């Protein structure tokens, strides 16, 4: 059975939009580079170590 990877890119972009943040500002708040955030939002990768930063922004 193949393992399906789950990507949170669309939800991440949606959340950033609800906060009315630019990619640059959101990347700074997450502590990642702008290109890395762009890759995360476009389903290329998503580091689980950044989930804590995202969850802290949600509070």
Secondary structure, 3 states (H helix, E strand, C coil): CCCCCCCCHHHHHHHHHHCCCCHHHHHHHHCCCHHHHHHHHCCCCCCHHHHHHHHHHHC
